[in-house]
Amino acid sequence: LQECILSGIMSVNGKKVLHMDRNSYYGGESASITPLEDLYKRFNLPGTPPGCMGRGRDWNVDLIPKFLMANGQLVKMLLYTEVTRYLDFKVIEGSFVYKGGKIYKVPSTEAEALASREEVLFSALTFQQVQSCFCSLWRIQVQEWCLVQPCLWGLRDRTKGNGLRLRRRAGMDGILARNSCLGWDCQSSWGCPCIPGMSQARLDTGAGSSLGQWESLARYGKSPYLYPLYGLGELPQGFARLSAIYGGTYMLNKPIEEIVIENGKVVGVKSEGEVARCKQLICDPSYVSDRVTKVGQVIRVICILSHPIKNTNDANSCQIIIPQNQVNRKSDIYVCMISSAHNVAAQGKYIAIASTTVETADPEKEIKPALDLLEPIEQKFVSISDLFAPTDLGTESQIFISRTYDATTHFETTCDDIKDIYKRMMGSEFDFEEMKRKKNDIYGEEEQQ
């Protein structure tokens, strides 16, 4: 996906782009696999899918489970480039949090917040404060309290205020504040200064700003998450199409034999005996194993169900976060579920994908709390992937390498990687305004005619 988005951006900026992919499908590891028979082959499962799975072509199964923040960076990229004209989205129906072996819905409307008086969610003394965080328009004043009136928090130097300290001052329940409503990675978020932390809060929860702007939650409905119909594989295809409109060329089934380097700098890519000359190269870690380092592992388990997840009010789609402190871990466990309502599964079927960062020598045991929530499971596909990061910035070799997808359920870290690559390639900060399509867009002119 990173390479597809960057190919579209570079094409819009007037670069000549050749995009080669060794696979027969778009998106690499962020693809959606169809038909279902191909998923069985990919995971080396014997035989073919049973008849109860329906037609194989009814399935589009994501390899990497992610949702889009409604006001996140990827949605902005889609809107500015107008790639949204190729895609349709649905709002994810609900977010849930795991505590004490059970899951509880994160309130997304004022009525739900008022009804959620269980002690497991709120303490009696702080209910009004927490409830304000979950009201229908998410008019929480955390940002104003932190930035405008830091004395209320005892944060005289607001740039050094610790997020965990701020949360305690607010009296917000740890589980919900740190995980379910904010969707943060706990280790990185609550140790950060309060200003960046509150910016993330506004993105995820829709915290009201002084200008009255609503963020992710209030933008499209009662959930902060969106999902494209027919699967996440539609995203790289949309940006590949954008690149093609501006003169880019995309080649599938194109094996890469060698990256040609002269005097320490890339000059081309060799494929099937021919060399395509270039000045800059963008690729994922699998193409340049000698220029990346392993930084961890992620386990993902794709589960096919014949039922919605229990205690989710029969939701057709949802996210569940299992906080690390509930299962004695350092990392959270995530579950994303979609269904036939999103044109990714046969009628009456559900796809739930559990993922987490590997911490022990027994990854499947680590993911078990999530799988227990999904029982009975009709079929599961287990993958353990290495996480890679580039060993250099690429400014000398002009080879710019993307990072592997992490375990989180949103694309914010992916977009940060895209912006970082852009800055190293172009020597300037990423600007959303520069992504806007030109008025003489060929496709747009054809549409008007």
SELUM-521236 format. One line per 8 residues: number of its first residue (from 1); their letters; for each residue y, z, x of N, C-alpha, C. Coordinates in steps of 0.2 Angstrom, whole numbers. Example, Ala and Ser with C-alpha at 12.3 -4.5 7.8 and 13.67 -1.06 7.14 Angstrom:
<kolzas>
1 = as = -28/39/66/-22/39/62/-16/39/66  -11/35/64/-5/36/68/0/39/64
</kolzas>
This chain:
<kolzas>
1 = lqecilsg = -6/0/4/0/0/0/6/0/4  6/4/10/12/4/14/14/-3/17  9/-6/19/10/-13/22/12/-18/16  10/-17/10/12/-22/5/19/-21/3  21/-14/2/28/-13/1/32/-15/6  31/-14/12/35/-16/18/35/-24/18  30/-27/17/30/-34/17/35/-37/12  35/-34/6/40/-36/1/47/-34/3
9 = imsvngkk = 48/-28/5/55/-26/8/57/-31/13  53/-33/18/55/-37/23/57/-44/21  53/-46/16/54/-53/13/60/-53/10  62/-48/6/68/-48/2/74/-48/7  73/-45/13/78/-44/18/79/-51/23  75/-56/21/75/-62/24/71/-63/30  66/-59/31/61/-59/36/56/-64/34  53/-68/39/47/-72/38/41/-68/39
17 = vlhmdrns = 37/-67/33/31/-62/33/25/-66/32  20/-64/36/13/-66/35/9/-60/35  6/-59/29/2/-53/28/-6/-55/27  -10/-53/32/-17/-54/33/-21/-48/31  -26/-49/27/-31/-43/25/-38/-45/26  -42/-41/30/-49/-43/31/-53/-42/25  -50/-39/20/-54/-37/13/-53/-43/9  -57/-43/3/-56/-48/-2/-52/-46/-8
25 = yyggesas = -49/-40/-7/-45/-37/-12/-38/-35/-9  -33/-33/-13/-27/-31/-11/-27/-23/-10  -23/-21/-5/-22/-14/-5/-26/-10/0  -31/-12/3/-35/-9/8/-38/-2/4  -37/4/7/-40/10/5/-36/12/-2  -31/9/-3/-27/11/-10/-29/6/-15  -35/3/-15/-37/-2/-19/-40/1/-25  -41/-3/-31/-45/-1/-37/-51/-6/-37
33 = itpledly = -57/-3/-37/-63/-7/-36/-65/-9/-43  -66/-16/-44/-69/-19/-50/-73/-25/-47  -79/-26/-51/-82/-22/-56/-86/-16/-54  -89/-12/-58/-92/-6/-56/-97/-7/-51  -101/-13/-52/-106/-14/-47/-104/-14/-40  -98/-16/-39/-95/-16/-32/-94/-9/-29  -92/-5/-34/-92/2/-32/-98/5/-30  -104/4/-33/-110/6/-32/-112/3/-25
41 = krfnlpgt = -111/-3/-23/-112/-6/-17/-108/-3/-11  -102/-1/-13/-98/1/-8/-100/8/-5  -103/12/-10/-106/19/-8/-113/18/-7  -116/12/-7/-123/11/-5/-128/15/-10  -126/15/-16/-131/18/-21/-136/13/-23  -142/14/-24/-147/10/-26/-147/7/-33  -149/1/-34/-149/-1/-41/-142/-3/-43  -142/-4/-50/-135/-6/-53/-133/-1/-58
49 = ppgcmgrg = -127/-1/-60/-125/4/-65/-129/4/-72  -131/10/-75/-135/10/-81/-131/7/-87  -134/4/-92/-131/1/-97/-126/5/-101  -127/12/-101/-122/16/-104/-115/16/-101  -115/13/-95/-108/13/-92/-104/7/-95  -107/3/-99/-103/-3/-102/-103/-9/-97  -98/-13/-98/-97/-19/-94/-94/-17/-87  -97/-20/-82/-94/-18/-75/-87/-20/-75
57 = rdwnvdli = -84/-26/-78/-78/-28/-78/-73/-23/-81  -75/-19/-85/-71/-14/-89/-68/-9/-84  -71/-8/-78/-69/-3/-73/-64/-5/-68  -60/-1/-66/-55/-2/-61/-54/5/-57  -59/7/-52/-59/13/-50/-55/14/-43  -50/19/-43/-46/20/-38/-50/23/-32  -49/21/-26/-52/25/-20/-48/31/-18  -42/30/-19/-37/36/-17/-34/38/-24
65 = pkflmang = -35/44/-26/-32/47/-32/-25/49/-31  -20/46/-34/-13/47/-34/-10/46/-41  -4/50/-42/0/48/-48/7/47/-45  11/44/-49/18/42/-47/23/48/-50  27/51/-46/32/55/-49/37/51/-53  39/53/-59/43/49/-63/50/47/-60  52/52/-56/58/50/-53/58/51/-45  52/49/-43/50/49/-36/52/43/-32
73 = qlvkmlly = 51/43/-26/53/37/-22/50/31/-23  43/31/-25/40/25/-26/42/21/-33  43/26/-38/46/23/-44/53/20/-43  57/23/-38/63/20/-37/62/13/-33  57/13/-29/56/6/-25/54/1/-30  50/3/-35/48/-2/-40/53/-4/-45  58/0/-46/64/-1/-51/69/-6/-47  70/-4/-41/75/-8/-37/73/-15/-35
81 = tevtryld = 66/-16/-34/64/-22/-32/62/-26/-39  62/-23/-44/60/-25/-51/52/-27/-51  48/-24/-47/41/-25/-47/38/-22/-53  42/-18/-57/40/-15/-63/39/-21/-68  41/-27/-67/40/-32/-72/33/-35/-72  29/-33/-67/22/-35/-66/17/-29/-68  20/-23/-70/16/-18/-71/18/-14/-78  13/-11/-81/14/-6/-86/11/1/-84
89 = fkviegsf = 15/6/-87/13/13/-85/12/17/-91  8/22/-90/7/27/-95/9/34/-92  12/38/-96/13/45/-94/7/49/-94  6/53/-89/0/57/-88/1/63/-93  -4/65/-97/-3/69/-103/-2/76/-101  -4/79/-96/-3/86/-94/-5/88/-87  -2/93/-85/-4/96/-79/-6/103/-80  -11/105/-76/-15/111/-77/-15/115/-70
97 = vykggkiy = -16/122/-71/-17/126/-65/-23/130/-66  -27/131/-60/-33/135/-60/-31/142/-58  -34/147/-62/-33/154/-60/-39/158/-63  -42/162/-58/-47/166/-61/-53/163/-64  -55/157/-61/-60/153/-64/-59/149/-70  -53/149/-73/-51/146/-79/-45/141/-77  -43/136/-82/-37/132/-81/-33/133/-87  -26/133/-85/-21/134/-90/-16/129/-89
105 = kvpsteae = -13/127/-95/-8/121/-95/-2/124/-93  1/119/-89/8/121/-87/13/119/-92  17/123/-95/21/121/-101/26/116/-99  27/111/-103/31/105/-102/36/104/-107  36/108/-113/41/108/-118/43/116/-119  49/116/-122/51/123/-124/47/127/-128  44/123/-133/39/126/-138/33/129/-134  30/125/-129/25/127/-125/26/133/-121
113 = alasreev = 32/133/-118/34/138/-114/35/145/-118  37/145/-124/38/151/-128/31/153/-130  26/148/-131/20/150/-133/15/153/-127  18/152/-121/14/154/-115/15/161/-113  14/165/-117/16/172/-115/10/176/-112  4/172/-110/-1/176/-107/1/179/-101  -2/185/-100/-1/189/-94/-3/185/-88  -8/181/-89/-10/177/-83/-5/172/-80
121 = lfsaltfq = 0/170/-85/5/165/-83/11/169/-81  13/174/-85/20/177/-84/19/184/-85  24/188/-81/24/195/-82/30/196/-87  29/202/-90/34/203/-96/41/204/-94  42/207/-88/49/208/-85/52/201/-83  48/196/-82/51/190/-79/50/184/-83  48/185/-89/46/180/-94/52/175/-95  58/178/-96/64/174/-98/66/169/-92
129 = qvqscfcs = 65/172/-86/67/168/-80/62/162/-79  55/164/-80/50/159/-79/51/154/-85  52/156/-91/52/152/-96/58/147/-96  63/149/-93/69/144/-92/67/138/-87  62/140/-83/59/134/-78/55/129/-82  53/131/-88/48/126/-91/51/124/-98  57/124/-99/60/122/-106/60/115/-106  61/112/-112/60/105/-113/64/100/-109
137 = lwriqvqe = 70/102/-107/74/98/-103/74/101/-95  70/106/-94/70/109/-88/77/110/-85  81/114/-89/88/115/-87/88/122/-82  83/122/-78/83/128/-73/89/128/-69  91/134/-67/97/134/-63/96/136/-56  90/135/-54/88/137/-47/92/133/-42  94/127/-43/98/123/-38/105/126/-38  108/127/-44/115/130/-44/115/137/-41
145 = wclvqpcl = 110/141/-43/110/148/-40/109/148/-32  105/143/-30/104/143/-23/110/140/-19  113/135/-22/118/131/-18/125/134/-20  126/136/-26/133/138/-28/134/145/-27  129/149/-29/130/156/-30/124/160/-25  124/158/-19/119/161/-15/119/169/-15  125/172/-16/125/179/-16/120/182/-21  119/178/-27/114/181/-32/107/182/-29
153 = wglrdrtk = 106/178/-24/99/179/-21/99/183/-14  105/185/-12/106/188/-6/105/184/0  106/177/-2/106/172/4/113/170/6  115/174/10/122/173/13/123/167/17  117/165/21/117/159/24/112/154/21  115/150/16/110/147/11/106/142/15  107/139/21/103/135/24/97/138/28  97/145/28/92/148/31/88/152/27
161 = gnglrlrr = 89/152/20/86/155/15/79/153/15  74/158/15/67/156/15/65/155/7  61/149/6/59/148/-1/55/154/-4  50/157/0/46/162/-3/50/168/-5  55/169/-1/60/175/-2/64/173/-9  66/167/-9/70/165/-15/65/166/-22  59/164/-21/55/164/-27/54/171/-29  53/176/-24/52/183/-26/58/185/-29
169 = ragmdgil = 64/183/-27/71/185/-30/71/183/-37  68/177/-38/68/174/-45/64/178/-50  59/181/-47/54/184/-51/49/180/-54  48/174/-51/43/169/-54/36/170/-51  31/169/-56/24/170/-54/22/165/-49  19/168/-44/17/164/-38/13/158/-39  8/159/-43/3/153/-44/7/147/-47  11/148/-53/14/143/-56/20/140/-51
177 = arnsclgw = 24/145/-49/30/143/-45/28/139/-39  22/141/-36/21/138/-29/16/132/-30  13/131/-36/8/125/-36/9/121/-42  8/124/-48/7/119/-54/13/116/-56  19/119/-57/25/116/-59/28/112/-54  27/114/-48/31/110/-42/27/105/-39  20/106/-39/16/101/-36/17/101/-28  19/106/-25/20/106/-18/14/108/-14
185 = dcqsswgc = 14/106/-8/9/109/-3/12/115/-1  8/121/-3/11/127/-2/13/129/5  9/127/10/10/129/17/17/126/19  19/120/17/25/117/20/31/118/16  30/120/9/36/120/5/39/127/5  35/132/5/38/139/4/40/142/10  39/139/16/42/141/22/48/137/24  50/133/20/56/129/22/62/132/19
193 = pcipgmsq = 68/129/22/75/132/20/75/130/13  80/134/9/80/134/2/83/127/-1  87/124/3/91/118/1/86/112/0  82/111/6/77/105/5/72/107/0  70/114/-1/65/116/-6/67/115/-13  74/116/-14/76/115/-21/77/108/-23  78/103/-17/78/96/-19/71/94/-21  66/97/-18/59/95/-20/58/98/-27
201 = arldtgag = 61/104/-29/60/106/-35/63/102/-41  69/99/-39/72/95/-44/68/89/-45  65/86/-40/61/80/-40/55/81/-45  51/87/-44/45/88/-47/46/91/-54  50/96/-55/51/99/-61/56/96/-65  61/92/-63/66/90/-67/72/95/-67  73/99/-62/78/104/-62/85/101/-64  88/104/-68/95/101/-70/100/102/-65
209 = sslgqwes = 103/97/-63/109/97/-58/115/98/-62  120/100/-58/127/101/-61/130/94/-64  127/89/-62/129/82/-65/125/81/-71  121/85/-73/117/84/-79/111/78/-78  109/77/-72/104/72/-72/97/75/-72  93/72/-76/86/74/-76/82/71/-72  77/74/-69/73/71/-64/66/70/-67  60/71/-63/54/68/-65/52/70/-72
217 = larygksp = 52/76/-74/49/78/-80/52/75/-86  59/75/-87/62/73/-93/63/66/-93  61/62/-88/63/55/-88/59/51/-93  53/52/-93/49/47/-98/45/51/-103  45/57/-103/41/61/-108/40/68/-106  34/71/-108/33/78/-106/29/79/-100  28/74/-96/24/75/-90/28/72/-84  28/75/-78/32/72/-73/28/66/-69
225 = ylyplygl = 22/64/-72/18/59/-68/17/53/-72  17/47/-69/15/41/-72/9/38/-68  6/33/-72/0/30/-69/0/23/-72  -1/18/-67/-1/11/-70/-8/9/-73  -7/5/-79/-13/2/-82/-16/-2/-77  -23/-2/-78/-28/-6/-73/-28/-3/-66  -25/3/-65/-27/6/-59/-21/5/-54  -22/9/-48/-17/9/-43/-17/3/-39
233 = gelpqgfa = -23/-1/-39/-23/-7/-36/-18/-12/-38  -15/-11/-44/-9/-15/-46/-3/-15/-42  -2/-9/-39/4/-8/-35/4/-12/-29  -1/-12/-24/0/-17/-19/0/-24/-21  -3/-26/-26/-3/-33/-29/4/-35/-31  8/-30/-34/15/-31/-36/19/-32/-31  19/-29/-25/23/-29/-20/21/-36/-15  15/-37/-15/13/-44/-12/16/-50/-16
241 = rlsaiygg = 16/-49/-22/19/-54/-26/27/-55/-25  30/-49/-24/37/-49/-22/38/-53/-16  34/-51/-11/34/-55/-4/33/-62/-5  29/-64/-9/27/-71/-10/33/-75/-13  37/-71/-18/43/-74/-21/48/-76/-16  49/-72/-11/54/-73/-6/51/-76/1  46/-80/0/43/-84/5/38/-81/9  35/-75/8/30/-72/12/23/-75/10
249 = tymlnkpi = 19/-75/15/12/-78/14/7/-72/14  2/-72/9/-3/-67/9/-10/-70/10  -14/-68/14/-21/-71/15/-26/-66/15  -30/-66/10/-36/-62/9/-42/-64/13  -47/-60/14/-53/-63/18/-51/-65/25  -46/-63/28/-44/-65/35/-46/-60/40  -51/-62/44/-53/-57/49/-49/-57/55  -48/-51/58/-43/-50/63/-47/-49/70
257 = eeivieng = -47/-54/74/-51/-54/80/-47/-50/86  -41/-51/86/-37/-48/92/-30/-48/91  -27/-42/93/-19/-42/93/-17/-44/100  -13/-49/100/-11/-52/107/-5/-48/109  -5/-46/115/0/-42/118/2/-45/125  8/-46/126/11/-48/133/16/-44/135  15/-42/141/20/-37/144/22/-31/140  16/-28/137/17/-22/133/19/-23/126
265 = kvvgvkse = 21/-29/124/24/-30/118/19/-35/114  19/-34/107/15/-39/103/18/-45/102  14/-51/103/17/-57/102/13/-61/97  7/-59/94/4/-62/89/-3/-59/87  -6/-62/82/-13/-59/80/-17/-65/80  -23/-64/83/-28/-70/83/-33/-69/77  -34/-74/74/-39/-74/68/-43/-81/68  -49/-81/68/-53/-87/67/-51/-92/72
273 = gevarckq = -50/-90/78/-48/-94/84/-41/-96/84  -37/-95/79/-30/-97/79/-25/-90/80  -20/-91/83/-15/-86/84/-9/-87/80  -7/-82/76/-1/-82/72/4/-78/76  9/-81/78/14/-78/82/19/-73/78  21/-68/81/25/-63/78/29/-59/83  35/-56/80/39/-52/84/38/-45/83  35/-43/77/34/-36/75/27/-36/71
281 = licdpsyv = 24/-31/71/17/-30/68/17/-24/64  15/-24/58/14/-18/54/6/-18/52  3/-12/53/-4/-12/51/-6/-5/50  -12/-4/47/-15/3/46/-19/5/52  -21/11/53/-25/13/59/-31/10/60  -34/7/55/-41/4/56/-41/-2/61  -35/-5/61/-34/-11/65/-32/-10/73  -30/-4/74/-28/-2/81/-31/5/83
289 = sdrvtkvg = -37/6/83/-40/12/84/-38/16/91  -36/11/96/-34/14/102/-27/17/102  -23/16/97/-16/18/96/-15/24/91  -20/27/89/-20/32/84/-24/38/86  -22/44/83/-26/50/84/-28/53/78  -34/56/78/-37/59/72/-33/66/71  -31/67/65/-27/73/63/-30/78/58  -36/75/56/-39/79/50/-44/75/46
297 = qvirvici = -47/78/41/-51/74/36/-49/76/29  -51/71/25/-50/72/17/-57/71/14  -59/75/10/-65/73/5/-62/72/-2  -65/66/-4/-64/64/-11/-70/63/-15  -71/65/-21/-77/64/-25/-75/61/-31  -77/54/-32/-76/51/-38/-81/52/-43  -79/55/-49/-84/57/-54/-83/53/-61  -89/50/-63/-88/47/-70/-91/52/-75
305 = lshpiknt = -87/53/-80/-89/57/-85/-89/54/-92  -93/57/-97/-93/54/-104/-89/59/-108  -85/63/-105/-81/68/-109/-74/70/-106  -69/72/-109/-63/74/-106/-65/81/-103  -61/83/-98/-62/89/-95/-61/95/-100  -65/100/-99/-64/106/-104/-58/109/-103  -55/112/-109/-49/116/-109/-43/112/-107  -43/106/-108/-37/101/-107/-35/98/-114
313 = ndanscqi = -37/101/-119/-35/99/-126/-37/91/-127  -43/90/-124/-46/83/-124/-41/78/-122  -37/79/-117/-32/75/-114/-36/69/-111  -33/63/-112/-35/57/-109/-34/56/-102  -29/60/-99/-27/60/-92/-24/67/-91  -25/69/-85/-22/75/-83/-22/76/-75  -19/81/-73/-19/84/-66/-21/91/-66  -25/93/-62/-27/100/-61/-26/102/-54
321 = iipqnqvn = -22/107/-52/-22/110/-46/-25/117/-45  -29/117/-40/-33/123/-38/-29/126/-32  -25/131/-33/-21/134/-28/-26/137/-22  -24/136/-16/-28/138/-11/-30/146/-11  -25/150/-13/-27/157/-13/-31/159/-19  -33/154/-23/-38/156/-28/-45/155/-26  -46/151/-21/-52/149/-18/-53/151/-11  -49/155/-8/-49/157/-1/-49/152/4
329 = rksdiyvc = -44/147/3/-43/142/7/-36/141/10  -35/137/15/-28/135/17/-25/130/14  -29/125/10/-26/120/7/-28/120/-1  -24/117/-5/-25/116/-12/-31/111/-13  -34/112/-19/-39/106/-21/-35/103/-27  -36/96/-27/-33/92/-33/-38/89/-37  -36/88/-43/-41/84/-48/-36/79/-52  -37/73/-51/-34/68/-56/-39/65/-60
337 = missahnv = -37/64/-67/-42/61/-72/-38/56/-76  -41/50/-76/-39/45/-81/-45/42/-85  -43/38/-89/-49/36/-94/-48/29/-96  -52/27/-101/-52/20/-104/-45/19/-107  -41/24/-109/-34/23/-111/-30/20/-106  -32/20/-100/-28/17/-95/-31/10/-92  -36/8/-96/-39/1/-94/-43/2/-87  -45/8/-86/-49/8/-79/-56/10/-80
345 = aaqgkyia = -58/11/-86/-65/13/-88/-67/10/-94  -74/10/-95/-77/8/-102/-75/13/-107  -75/10/-113/-73/15/-119/-77/21/-119  -73/27/-120/-77/33/-120/-78/36/-114  -76/33/-108/-78/35/-101/-72/38/-98  -73/43/-93/-67/46/-90/-69/45/-82  -63/45/-78/-64/45/-71/-60/51/-68  -63/56/-65/-60/61/-62/-61/61/-55
353 = iasttvet = -56/62/-51/-57/62/-44/-54/68/-41  -58/72/-37/-57/78/-34/-55/77/-27  -50/80/-24/-49/79/-17/-46/85/-13  -47/86/-7/-44/91/-3/-45/90/4  -41/93/8/-41/93/15/-47/97/18  -51/94/22/-57/97/25/-56/103/29  -59/108/28/-57/114/33/-64/117/36  -70/115/34/-76/118/37/-81/112/38
361 = adpekeik = -87/114/40/-92/109/42/-96/107/36  -94/110/30/-97/109/24/-92/107/18  -90/100/19/-84/98/14/-86/98/7  -92/97/5/-95/97/-2/-94/103/-5  -96/109/-1/-95/115/-4/-88/117/-5  -84/115/-1/-76/116/-2/-74/113/-8  -76/107/-10/-74/104/-16/-77/106/-23  -82/111/-22/-87/113/-28/-83/116/-33
369 = paldllep = -77/120/-32/-74/123/-38/-71/118/-42  -69/112/-40/-66/107/-44/-72/103/-48  -77/102/-44/-83/99/-48/-86/103/-53  -86/110/-52/-88/114/-58/-84/113/-64  -78/112/-63/-73/111/-69/-75/104/-73  -79/100/-70/-80/93/-72/-87/92/-76  -91/97/-75/-98/96/-77/-98/95/-85  -103/92/-87/-108/88/-83/-105/81/-81
377 = ieqkfvsi = -107/79/-75/-105/73/-71/-111/68/-72  -109/62/-74/-114/57/-75/-115/53/-69  -110/52/-65/-112/49/-58/-106/51/-53  -107/52/-47/-102/54/-42/-103/50/-36  -97/49/-33/-97/45/-27/-93/49/-22  -96/51/-16/-93/56/-11/-91/52/-5  -84/53/-3/-82/50/3/-78/55/7  -79/55/14/-76/59/18/-72/55/23
385 = sdlfaptd = -65/55/23/-61/50/27/-58/54/32  -57/51/38/-53/54/44/-46/52/42  -41/57/44/-34/56/44/-32/54/51  -28/48/51/-25/46/58/-18/46/57  -15/47/63/-8/46/64/-6/42/70  -1/38/71/0/34/77/2/39/83  0/36/89/1/40/95/8/39/98  11/33/96/18/32/98/22/29/92
393 = lgtesqif = 29/28/94/33/26/88/33/18/87  31/15/92/30/7/92/36/4/94  41/7/96/48/4/98/47/-1/104  42/1/108/41/-3/114/36/-9/113  31/-7/110/25/-12/108/27/-16/102  32/-14/98/33/-17/91/27/-17/87  23/-13/88/17/-12/83/18/-5/79  19/-6/73/21/0/69/15/1/64
401 = isrtydat = 12/7/65/6/9/62/7/14/56  5/13/51/5/18/45/0/24/46  2/29/42/-3/35/42/-8/34/36  -13/38/37/-19/38/32/-16/42/26  -19/41/20/-17/44/14/-20/51/15  -15/56/13/-17/63/13/-21/65/6  -22/71/5/-26/73/-1/-21/75/-7  -14/74/-6/-10/76/-12/-10/71/-17
409 = thfettcd = -8/73/-23/-9/68/-29/-3/64/-31  2/64/-26/8/59/-27/9/55/-21  14/51/-22/15/46/-16/21/47/-12  24/54/-13/30/55/-9/29/55/-1  23/57/1/22/57/8/21/50/11  18/46/6/17/39/8/24/35/8  28/37/4/35/34/4/39/36/10  38/43/12/41/45/18/39/41/24
417 = dikdiykr = 32/39/24/30/35/30/33/28/30  34/25/24/37/19/23/44/19/26  48/24/24/54/24/26/55/26/34  50/29/37/50/31/44/48/24/48  44/20/45/42/14/49/48/9/48  51/9/42/57/5/41/62/6/47  64/13/47/69/15/52/67/13/59  61/14/61/59/12/68/59/4/69
425 = mmgsefdf = 58/1/64/58/-7/64/65/-10/64  69/-7/60/76/-10/59/81/-6/62  80/0/65/85/3/68/90/6/64  89/7/57/94/10/53/90/13/47  93/18/44/90/21/38/88/17/33  83/19/29/81/15/23/86/16/18  88/11/15/93/11/9/90/7/3  89/11/-2/87/8/-8/91/3/-11
433 = eemkrkkn = 97/3/-10/102/-3/-12/100/-9/-9  98/-9/-3/96/-15/1/90/-19/-2  86/-15/-6/80/-17/-9/81/-21/-15  87/-21/-18/88/-24/-24/87/-32/-24  84/-35/-29/83/-42/-29/89/-46/-29  89/-51/-26/95/-56/-26/96/-59/-33  102/-61/-35/103/-64/-41/100/-71/-42  99/-74/-36/96/-81/-36/88/-80/-35
441 = diygeeeq = 85/-75/-37/78/-74/-37/75/-80/-41  70/-83/-37/67/-89/-40/63/-87/-46  59/-82/-46/55/-80/-52/60/-78/-58  66/-75/-56/70/-73/-62/73/-79/-65  75/-84/-61/78/-91/-63/73/-94/-68  66/-94/-66/61/-97/-70/61/-94/-77  61/-87/-77/61/-83/-83/66/-85/-87  72/-85/-85/78/-87/-89/78/-94/-92
449 = q = 75/-98/-88/74/-105/-91/69/-105/-97
</kolzas>
